[in-house]
Amino acid sequence: MAISSCDVISMSQARANLSQLAAQAKAGVEKIITKNGESYVAIIDVQRLDHYHRLEREHIHLLLIDDASKGLADVATGKVKDARNTLAAIKRRRTPKARG
């Protein structure tokens, strides 16, 4: 759904017409509220908000699956390091050297 100029309203207009804006959001019309001329918040239906949150979680899951696939591909091609040796090397780099 595209946002048109009539869907962008100022904070003062939103205060004066909150019930009407809530009814429009429930009907599927998203509103952008501005403060000092800048986009500030949006009014959307709660079901649409839930949908956006589900999409965000799914996106995160897809990213994790992609990272896991890349990791498995590295293991399959032998692009791995021993964890104990790598952690020991990191600790050595972080430990301040004694002054002599």
Sequence and secondary structure as in RCSB ss.txt:
>XXXX:A:sequence
MAISSCDVISMSQARANLSQLAAQAKAGVEKIITKNGESYVAIIDVQRLDHYHRLEREHIHLLLIDDASKGLADV
ATGKVKDARNTLAAIKRRRTPKARG
>XXXX:A:secstr
    GGGEEEHHHHHHTHHHHHHHHHTT  EEEEETTEEEEEE  HHHHHHHHHHHHHHHHHHHHHHHHHHHHHH
HTT    HHHHHHHHHHHHS     
